[in-house]
C-alpha cells in the first residue's frame, strides 16, 4: 500500500475558475512544453491539476492532506474520481470553516470503518486554539480495513494532522496528544497505526520537541484530563510505544528523491537551505514494514510549482 502526506498550501488566491476551465487550458500533450519558469505561488485553480496528476500517477491508496479549504477538498474529490472518498472537518468550527486535515482513501483498496477528530489544544473535544498558537489545529482519525489479495483483511488506523507554525509549546502538546491516541489505537485495534502530517518543526535542533516526543526520545507533556482518561491503556500496556520515522525504517537503497520537504515556492539547489518537516510514521507496535520511501518534487515539467511543500510517499506491507 502506498501512503502519502501532502501539504497543499491553502487557496490564498481564490478565483471563479471551474475545473473544466482549468483542464481546457492545459497545453497539447503532443507539443513540447514551454518552460514557464514561474516563481512564487500560483492560484489553486492551476495548482490543483498538478496535485491530482502527481497523485494519480503515483498510485496512492491513502493520503493525508494539510491546509485544504472546503473548495480544495471538493476539487480533489472531483479530480481524483469516484474511486476515492474522504473524511475530515474544517478546523475553525468542526464543520466546514477553515482548513481541513482531510484523509483521502481509495475505495477499491480500503473500506472506512469509523472516523473522528480532535483539536490539538487544551480542550481537544471542541473547536479550540492553543494559547498563543497561530491557528486552530485539528487531527483527523480514520479506521480502515485494507483489502488483501490473500483475502485476509488488515485493520489500519491513520492519524493525519498539521501542527502549529508559531508555537513550539503547541507542537509539543500536539505530539503528546497524537502519541497518546496512537498508543490507544494500537492497544484497542491490535493493528498498525500510522501518523501523517506537517509538524512545522524538524527532526533535530532546538525546535524539534514535537518530533522527539512522537518518537519517544523525550517524555510527553501533561494532557487534558478528559482526553488522557478517554484514551488511557491498562498499566504496563505498550510502555515504550512510540512512532517510528518511516524514512529511517526503510532500507537505505529504497530511500529516494529529496531530503527537504518544505521549499517555500522556490526550488533550492541543495537541501541545506531547507529542512524536513513533513513526516510519515508507523507505530512501534508493528504490523507494518516500510519497503520504500520517496520525497517527490513539487515542480512540474513546465516550471509550475504545485505547492510550497513536496509530497512524501512510503510503500508499506502488512503482516
BELHU-V97635 format. One record per run of one state. SS is the DSSP state (~ for helix, > for strand, _ for the rest). FROM is the first residue (numbers start at 1). TO is the last residue. If there is no record, write none. Layout:
BEGIN
SS,FROM,TO ; SS,FROM,TO
END
This chain:
BEGIN
_,1,1 ; >,2,7 ; _,8,18 ; ~,19,24 ; _,25,43 ; ~,44,57 ; _,58,61 ; >,62,66 ; _,67,67 ; >,68,68 ; _,69,69 ; ~,70,80 ; _,81,83 ; >,84,87 ; _,88,89 ; >,90,90 ; _,91,99 ; >,100,100 ; _,101,102 ; >,103,106 ; _,107,109 ; >,110,119 ; _,120,137 ; >,138,146 ; _,147,153 ; >,154,162 ; _,163,167 ; ~,168,189 ; _,190,191 ; >,192,198 ; _,199,208 ; ~,209,214 ; _,215,224 ; ~,225,230 ; _,231,242 ; >,243,245 ; ~,246,249 ; _,250,251 ; ~,252,254 ; >,255,257 ; _,258,261 ; >,262,262 ; _,263,270 ; ~,271,273 ; _,274,277 ; >,278,283 ; _,284,287 ; >,288,295 ; _,296,298 ; >,299,299 ; _,300,304 ; >,305,305 ; _,306,308 ; >,309,309 ; _,310,311 ; >,312,318 ; _,319,319
END
